[in-house]
Amino acid sequence: MTQALTTLYRHLSRLWSRACVNRLDSTAACQRVDVSLMAGETKAGMEYLEPYGFTGIAHAGAEGVALFLSGDRSHGIVINIADRRYRLKDLQTGGRR
């Protein structure tokens, strides 16, 4: 049973990863991002799927979430990028600044 859970965990861990932005290219219809992933893995030219109605150019060092459908690490997408260095702080509860 322990071996089965270990195998399952390994397969699930291949589906997603934290990412750190190295470079972002916004010239194409879909932004492309070069990222560093956990354990020193790097990926170049990953598609960044921005939320509808929001766009921006992330600075190097911003963080994101990369998904790898079916666990195939040869092609993935970045679904979110945020930068805690520039996040608005001290907002009112339920409100905006």
LONU-808254 format. One record per residue: residue number from 1; residue in three letters; x, z, y of N, C-alpha, C in turn. Coordinates in steps of 0.001 Angstrom, whole numbers, plus 500000, padded with zeros to 6 digits. Layout:
N
+------+------+--------+--------+--------+--------+--------+--------+--------+--------+--------+
! resi ! resn !   n.px !   n.pz !   n.py !  ca.px !  ca.pz !  ca.py !   c.px !   c.pz !   c.py !
+------+------+--------+--------+--------+--------+--------+--------+--------+--------+--------+
!  NUM !  ALA !      X !      Z !      Y !      X !      Z !      Y !      X !      Z !      Y !
...
+------+------+--------+--------+--------+--------+--------+--------+--------+--------+--------+
This chain:
97
+------+------+--------+--------+--------+--------+--------+--------+--------+--------+--------+
! resi ! resn !   n.px !   n.pz !   n.py !  ca.px !  ca.pz !  ca.py !   c.px !   c.pz !   c.py !
+------+------+--------+--------+--------+--------+--------+--------+--------+--------+--------+
!    1 !  MET ! 500815 ! 500000 ! 498801 ! 500000 ! 500000 ! 500000 ! 500859 ! 500000 ! 501265 !
!    2 !  THR ! 501932 ! 500815 ! 501253 ! 502816 ! 500874 ! 502412 ! 503464 ! 499526 ! 502676 !
!    3 !  GLN ! 503867 ! 498830 ! 501626 ! 504474 ! 497508 ! 501778 ! 503489 ! 496527 ! 502404 !
!    4 !  ALA ! 502228 ! 496580 ! 502007 ! 501204 ! 495690 ! 502566 ! 500998 ! 495967 ! 504050 !
!    5 !  LEU ! 500975 ! 497230 ! 504434 ! 500815 ! 497580 ! 505850 ! 502024 ! 497155 ! 506672 !
!    6 !  THR ! 503202 ! 497282 ! 506113 ! 504414 ! 496852 ! 506798 ! 504392 ! 495344 ! 507030 !
!    7 !  THR ! 503991 ! 494607 ! 506024 ! 503891 ! 493146 ! 506146 ! 502845 ! 492757 ! 507183 !
!    8 !  LEU ! 501688 ! 493411 ! 507155 ! 500632 ! 493147 ! 508136 ! 501127 ! 493433 ! 509540 !
!    9 !  TYR ! 501791 ! 494558 ! 509749 ! 502314 ! 494917 ! 511062 ! 503310 ! 493861 ! 511549 !
!   10 !  ARG ! 504185 ! 493406 ! 510671 ! 505174 ! 492393 ! 511050 ! 504489 ! 491107 ! 511493 !
!   11 !  HIS ! 503448 ! 490685 ! 510773 ! 502733 ! 489455 ! 511140 ! 501987 ! 489627 ! 512466 !
!   12 !  LEU ! 501360 ! 490762 ! 512670 ! 500644 ! 491005 ! 513922 ! 501588 ! 491076 ! 515106 !
!   13 !  SER ! 502763 ! 491638 ! 514911 ! 503721 ! 491765 ! 516008 ! 504264 ! 490414 ! 516456 !
!   14 !  ARG ! 504148 ! 489395 ! 515617 ! 504593 ! 488052 ! 515996 ! 503573 ! 487321 ! 516867 !
!   15 !  LEU ! 502368 ! 487873 ! 517025 ! 501316 ! 487215 ! 517787 ! 501468 ! 487362 ! 519290 !
!   16 !  TRP ! 502114 ! 488406 ! 519735 ! 502222 ! 488636 ! 521177 ! 503534 ! 489335 ! 521495 !
!   17 !  SER ! 503898 ! 489299 ! 522779 ! 505111 ! 489976 ! 523222 ! 505034 ! 490222 ! 524725 !
!   18 !  ARG ! 505680 ! 491290 ! 525161 ! 505894 ! 491485 ! 526588 ! 506902 ! 490445 ! 527025 !
!   19 !  ALA ! 506779 ! 489993 ! 528266 ! 507676 ! 488968 ! 528772 ! 508165 ! 489352 ! 530162 !
!   20 !  CYS ! 509373 ! 488941 ! 530481 ! 509934 ! 489113 ! 531814 ! 510237 ! 487722 ! 532362 !
!   21 !  VAL ! 509721 ! 487423 ! 533546 ! 509860 ! 486097 ! 534143 ! 511297 ! 485872 ! 534604 !
!   22 !  ASN ! 511880 ! 484769 ! 534167 ! 513199 ! 484355 ! 534644 ! 513061 ! 483300 ! 535735 !
!   23 !  ARG ! 512139 ! 482367 ! 535534 ! 511924 ! 481260 ! 536479 ! 510529 ! 480717 ! 536275 !
!   24 !  LEU ! 509903 ! 480265 ! 537358 ! 508565 ! 479693 ! 537272 ! 508549 ! 478353 ! 537991 !
!   25 !  ASP ! 507968 ! 477337 ! 537363 ! 507859 ! 475991 ! 537936 ! 506390 ! 475703 ! 538186 !
!   26 !  SER ! 506027 ! 475518 ! 539453 ! 504620 ! 475299 ! 539794 ! 504311 ! 473849 ! 540151 !
!   27 !  THR ! 505203 ! 472909 ! 539828 ! 504988 ! 471520 ! 540220 ! 504014 ! 470778 ! 539308 !
!   28 !  ALA ! 503833 ! 471230 ! 538088 ! 502933 ! 470559 ! 537141 ! 501507 ! 471093 ! 537300 !
!   29 !  ALA ! 500558 ! 470472 ! 536629 ! 499165 ! 470911 ! 536678 ! 499012 ! 472326 ! 536132 !
!   30 !  CYS ! 499799 ! 472666 ! 535137 ! 499821 ! 474017 ! 534574 ! 501223 ! 474575 ! 534812 !
!   31 !  GLN ! 501305 ! 475732 ! 535452 ! 502617 ! 476300 ! 535727 ! 503403 ! 476491 ! 534436 !
!   32 !  ARG ! 504699 ! 476317 ! 534526 ! 505611 ! 476525 ! 533392 ! 506517 ! 477697 ! 533744 !
!   33 !  VAL ! 506746 ! 478554 ! 532780 ! 507531 ! 479748 ! 533035 ! 508599 ! 479926 ! 531957 !
!   34 !  ASP ! 509806 ! 480267 ! 532410 ! 510887 ! 480628 ! 531499 ! 510895 ! 482146 ! 531427 !
!   35 !  VAL ! 510870 ! 482691 ! 530220 ! 510757 ! 484137 ! 530053 ! 511781 ! 484684 ! 529071 !
!   36 !  SER ! 512067 ! 485966 ! 529245 ! 512816 ! 486740 ! 528261 ! 511802 ! 487617 ! 527556 !
!   37 !  LEU ! 511839 ! 487617 ! 526237 ! 510922 ! 488418 ! 525445 ! 511672 ! 489618 ! 524879 !
!   38 !  MET ! 510977 ! 490408 ! 524098 ! 511608 ! 491578 ! 523496 ! 512705 ! 491146 ! 522531 !
!   39 !  ALA ! 513652 ! 492018 ! 522294 ! 514760 ! 491804 ! 521348 ! 515633 ! 490614 ! 521739 !
!   40 !  GLY ! 515724 ! 490316 ! 523054 ! 516626 ! 489282 ! 523520 ! 516164 ! 487850 ! 523307 !
!   41 !  GLU ! 514959 ! 487645 ! 522821 ! 514432 ! 486293 ! 522598 ! 514070 ! 485669 ! 523942 !
!   42 !  THR ! 514385 ! 484401 ! 524146 ! 514018 ! 483693 ! 525373 ! 513206 ! 482448 ! 525014 !
!   43 !  LYS ! 512325 ! 482080 ! 525917 ! 511520 ! 480862 ! 525760 ! 511477 ! 480150 ! 527106 !
!   44 !  ALA ! 511677 ! 478852 ! 527086 ! 511661 ! 478050 ! 528308 ! 510428 ! 477163 ! 528337 !
!   45 !  GLY ! 509860 ! 476996 ! 529516 ! 508759 ! 476060 ! 529715 ! 507436 ! 476464 ! 529099 !
!   46 !  MET ! 507196 ! 477755 ! 528925 ! 505903 ! 478188 ! 528377 ! 504808 ! 477946 ! 529409 !
!   47 !  GLU ! 503641 ! 477521 ! 528960 ! 502510 ! 477332 ! 529866 ! 501993 ! 478687 ! 530327 !
!   48 !  TYR ! 501726 ! 478790 ! 531635 ! 501134 ! 480002 ! 532195 ! 499695 ! 479684 ! 532556 !
!   49 !  LEU ! 498755 ! 480247 ! 531821 ! 497336 ! 480015 ! 532073 ! 496845 ! 481038 ! 533088 !
!   50 !  GLU ! 496727 ! 480598 ! 534336 ! 496295 ! 481481 ! 535422 ! 494798 ! 481757 ! 535344 !
!   51 !  PRO ! 494381 ! 482936 ! 535790 ! 492940 ! 483202 ! 535867 ! 492284 ! 482245 ! 536870 !
!   52 !  TYR ! 491092 ! 481774 ! 536563 ! 490385 ! 480828 ! 537431 ! 490200 ! 481433 ! 538822 !
!   53 !  GLY ! 490548 ! 480680 ! 539841 ! 490365 ! 481120 ! 541216 ! 491533 ! 481902 ! 541786 !
!   54 !  PHE ! 492543 ! 482166 ! 540980 ! 493714 ! 482902 ! 541449 ! 494960 ! 482075 ! 541160 !
!   55 !  THR ! 495866 ! 482024 ! 542110 ! 497124 ! 481337 ! 541880 ! 498209 ! 482021 ! 542685 !
!   56 !  GLY ! 499417 ! 481865 ! 542254 ! 500556 ! 482439 ! 542953 ! 501827 ! 482072 ! 542222 !
!   57 !  ILE ! 502944 ! 482315 ! 542868 ! 504238 ! 482046 ! 542271 ! 504918 ! 483392 ! 542056 !
!   58 !  ALA ! 505140 ! 483746 ! 540820 ! 505751 ! 485031 ! 540501 ! 507247 ! 485005 ! 540804 !
!   59 !  HIS ! 507758 ! 486133 ! 541253 ! 509192 ! 486295 ! 541465 ! 509878 ! 486535 ! 540126 !
!   60 !  ALA ! 511134 ! 486185 ! 540045 ! 511925 ! 486537 ! 538860 ! 511898 ! 488052 ! 538714 !
!   61 !  GLY ! 511706 ! 488512 ! 537498 ! 511620 ! 489944 ! 537234 ! 510196 ! 490440 ! 537055 !
!   62 !  ALA ! 509206 ! 489599 ! 537384 ! 507809 ! 489972 ! 537135 ! 507592 ! 490052 ! 535633 !
!   63 !  GLU ! 506558 ! 490768 ! 535227 ! 506296 ! 490979 ! 533802 ! 505015 ! 490274 ! 533386 !
!   64 !  GLY ! 504923 ! 489928 ! 532122 ! 503737 ! 489247 ! 531635 ! 503487 ! 489508 ! 530163 !
!   65 !  VAL ! 502458 ! 488843 ! 529660 ! 502084 ! 488917 ! 528250 ! 502110 ! 487499 ! 527693 !
!   66 !  ALA ! 502856 ! 487310 ! 526626 ! 502936 ! 486008 ! 525963 ! 502213 ! 486085 ! 524626 !
!   67 !  LEU ! 501400 ! 485070 ! 524338 ! 500686 ! 484976 ! 523068 ! 501235 ! 483814 ! 522258 !
!   68 !  PHE ! 501309 ! 484025 ! 520964 ! 501774 ! 482985 ! 520044 ! 500693 ! 482832 ! 518981 !
!   69 !  LEU ! 499873 ! 481806 ! 519130 ! 498752 ! 481598 ! 518233 ! 499244 ! 481365 ! 516816 !
!   70 !  SER ! 498613 ! 481986 ! 515870 ! 498971 ! 481930 ! 514447 ! 500354 ! 482503 ! 514159 !
!   71 !  GLY ! 500954 ! 483204 ! 515131 ! 502270 ! 483777 ! 514928 ! 503396 ! 482771 ! 515003 !
!   72 !  ASP ! 503092 ! 481523 ! 515395 ! 504089 ! 480459 ! 515491 ! 504858 ! 480620 ! 516800 !
!   73 !  ARG ! 506085 ! 481104 ! 516749 ! 506863 ! 481400 ! 517941 ! 507438 ! 480140 ! 518599 !
!   74 !  SER ! 507217 ! 478961 ! 518015 ! 507744 ! 477744 ! 518625 ! 506893 ! 477286 ! 519807 !
!   75 !  HIS ! 505634 ! 477707 ! 519869 ! 504778 ! 477323 ! 520995 ! 503877 ! 478500 ! 521358 !
!   76 !  GLY ! 504007 ! 478960 ! 522573 ! 503187 ! 480076 ! 523028 ! 502657 ! 479818 ! 524425 !
!   77 !  ILE ! 501834 ! 480728 ! 524898 ! 501288 ! 480663 ! 526249 ! 501444 ! 482040 ! 526894 !
!   78 !  VAL ! 501592 ! 482045 ! 528204 ! 501620 ! 483287 ! 528963 ! 500248 ! 483439 ! 529588 !
!   79 !  ILE ! 499595 ! 484575 ! 529340 ! 498217 ! 484738 ! 529819 ! 498090 ! 485656 ! 531024 !
!   80 !  ASN ! 499135 ! 486391 ! 531342 ! 499052 ! 487278 ! 532496 ! 500449 ! 487552 ! 533021 !
!   81 !  ILE ! 500578 ! 487544 ! 534340 ! 501827 ! 487931 ! 534978 ! 501475 ! 488881 ! 536115 !
!   82 !  ALA ! 502198 ! 489976 ! 536205 ! 502013 ! 490946 ! 537284 ! 503387 ! 491435 ! 537714 !
!   83 !  ASP ! 503450 ! 491952 ! 538931 ! 504723 ! 492446 ! 539444 ! 504509 ! 493804 ! 540078 !
!   84 !  ARG ! 504879 ! 494844 ! 539357 ! 504648 ! 496212 ! 539833 ! 505416 ! 496516 ! 541111 !
!   85 !  ARG ! 506443 ! 495721 ! 541417 ! 507212 ! 495949 ! 542649 ! 506393 ! 495641 ! 543896 !
!   86 !  TYR ! 505383 ! 494769 ! 543776 ! 504599 ! 494347 ! 544933 ! 503130 ! 494745 ! 544841 !
!   87 !  ARG ! 502778 ! 495589 ! 543890 ! 501395 ! 496010 ! 543715 ! 500953 ! 496891 ! 544872 !
!   88 !  LEU ! 499711 ! 496654 ! 545364 ! 499149 ! 497518 ! 546392 ! 498941 ! 498906 ! 545813 !
!   89 !  LYS ! 499285 ! 499915 ! 546592 ! 499165 ! 501291 ! 546106 ! 498271 ! 502093 ! 547046 !
!   90 !  ASP ! 497876 ! 503264 ! 546599 ! 497052 ! 504200 ! 547382 ! 495711 ! 503593 ! 547805 !
!   91 !  LEU ! 495101 ! 502824 ! 546921 ! 493773 ! 502262 ! 547203 ! 492700 ! 503328 ! 546996 !
!   92 !  GLN ! 491593 ! 503166 ! 547697 ! 490469 ! 504080 ! 547500 ! 489796 ! 503749 ! 546170 !
!   93 !  THR ! 489238 ! 504765 ! 545515 ! 488534 ! 504550 ! 544265 ! 487370 ! 503603 ! 544487 !
!   94 !  GLY ! 487299 ! 502560 ! 543647 ! 486207 ! 501584 ! 543728 ! 486275 ! 500670 ! 544925 !
!   95 !  GLY ! 487322 ! 500727 ! 545683 ! 487404 ! 499919 ! 546900 ! 488662 ! 499097 ! 546980 !
!   96 !  ARG ! 488795 ! 498474 ! 548105 ! 489968 ! 497639 ! 548376 ! 490653 ! 498154 ! 549634 !
!   97 !  ARG ! 491840 ! 497776 ! 549799 ! 492597 ! 498161 ! 550987 ! 492256 ! 497255 ! 552145 !
+------+------+--------+--------+--------+--------+--------+--------+--------+--------+--------+
